[in-house]
Amino acid sequence: MSDVTVFPQLEIPETIAAGPGPGNTDARVLARFAGAGLADHMHEDVLRGMKECKHMLRDVMGTKNVHTFGVAGTGWSGLDVMFSAVMPGDSVVMFVNGTFSGIDGLTVRMKAATAEELAADPMNPQAASVTIIDVPHGQSVTGEIVEKALAAHKPKWAAMAHWETGSGRINDIQGFSDACEKHGAMGLVDAVSSLGVEDFRIDDYPGIHGWASCPQKGICCLPLTYAPVSFTDHYIDMLKKTGTRTFVHHPILEARHWGIVDGQDVEKGAYHRTHSAYAVAAFHEALRITLQQTVAQRAKDYQFHEAALRAAVTAMGCTVTSNMTSLIVLNLPEAMAGREMELVQHCRAQGFGIWPTLSEPVQIRIGILNLLNEQTISDIVRRFGDAITDLGGTVDHGRVSSALNEYYGRSIAAE
Ligand SMILES: *Cc1c(COP(=O)(O)O)cnc(C)c1O
């Protein structure tokens, strides 16, 4: 008798991924993923694909940084590579205004903690060299907040999320970059939620020396999991001096497989780890789609459809507190307050994948990653309105659909 269990084949249903992420992967990306042949990680077409990805990624990010490539894994993998330059005892000011920048703050405390500080509280070290500036949930990190903190602390590093997905807030990247330059801090930015959604060029922000994003949000490439990162020469020079205690997530070593050696693009990548031909093919297609649609056009489309969704949920009596364009964070109408989790569960049980906030206060998040057309937005609105009604709330469906029709009618007429 064997106690080995072979479970039935795993079936995962199709849902509407209407949350903060992952976004809806384009069928073209899935086709490239499944269509790639089995080829090893040193095969010339796999290496060529990685080099082409690197060049396309520089265009998507708007940078001439040679150290621009993908990190195998999720957003946190890219962030771990970016924060790897932060060494024990380094002074850091970290701005936190929600769940994700909060975790970035924990990462920074783990990296900057001395051995004694880490041992004193291994899972949540309090590093004396790290200053966390807490900005309340629902508010943005402003240039003034950054300026004041950097003037007071003059840190080696400053870090912030560009778009805080926990509360749906856009932080002031220009103010952050300016303050970093003025006070000689090296800026590090979590651009997981903004890349591929907002139209910006990282080279326009000279105070920022490290950027990290993810595959699954604005790049719409869930299956391949390459997290885009980019580093200035200044960052790389700093890293060359201090070193860092990681092999796999070492920015200089990881770059080699993408054909970046000694700060230069080279013909042939060098082994760092076993990259997947399937993943490379999918990532390559996702970047091609982004550049074909253009980042600028996508940013416009997000703005356009976010405003439609905002108008519709406002007509339901909800209050929107976010200002990101890929995501709406809202409070339910007064009569439904406190039932956010119940409503989210109800929607999720029907394959309508919206989300609550992951830290207090509880709010509802509805995302539109790669759901950029009137029909899909109208479907999301209908499902959300029905869910409120199912739970006994009142929605004036006529008013909601006229808000939506009016918005699309007016906006399309104006074009
Ligand atoms: C989603 C997100 C992350 C984490 O990305 P994963 O792909 O889940 O690892 C980090 N930071 C921000 C701002 C995010 O939105």
The ligand as an SDF file (V2000), in Angstrom:
LIG
                    3D

 15 15  0  0  0  0  0  0  0  0999 V2000
    1.8920   44.3890   -6.6500 C   0  0  0  0  0  0  0  0  0  0  0  0
    2.9090   45.2290   -5.9940 C   0  0  0  0  0  0  0  0  0  0  0  0
    4.0740   44.6770   -5.4220 C   0  0  0  0  0  0  0  0  0  0  0  0
    4.3150   43.1820   -5.3640 C   0  0  0  0  0  0  0  0  0  0  0  0
    4.3840   42.5990   -6.6320 O   0  0  0  0  0  0  0  0  0  0  0  0
    4.3340   40.9700   -6.7750 P   0  0  0  0  0  0  0  0  0  0  0  0
    4.2890   40.7680   -8.2690 O   0  0  0  0  0  0  0  0  0  0  0  0
    3.1160   40.5180   -6.0440 O   0  0  0  0  0  0  0  0  0  0  0  0
    5.5830   40.4300   -6.1840 O   0  0  0  0  0  0  0  0  0  0  0  0
    4.9930   45.5400   -4.8790 C   0  0  0  0  0  0  0  0  0  0  0  0
    4.8120   46.8760   -4.8890 N   0  0  0  0  0  0  0  0  0  0  0  0
    3.7150   47.4510   -5.4360 C   0  0  0  0  0  0  0  0  0  0  0  0
    3.5650   48.9390   -5.4270 C   0  0  0  0  0  0  0  0  0  0  0  0
    2.7290   46.6420   -6.0010 C   0  0  0  0  0  0  0  0  0  0  0  0
    1.6370   47.2000   -6.5260 O   0  0  0  0  0  0  0  0  0  0  0  0
  1  2  1  0
  2  3  1  0
  2 14  2  0
  3  4  1  0
  3 10  2  0
  4  5  1  0
  5  6  1  0
  6  7  2  0
  6  8  1  0
  6  9  1  0
 10 11  1  0
 11 12  2  0
 12 13  1  0
 12 14  1  0
 14 15  1  0
M  END
$$$$
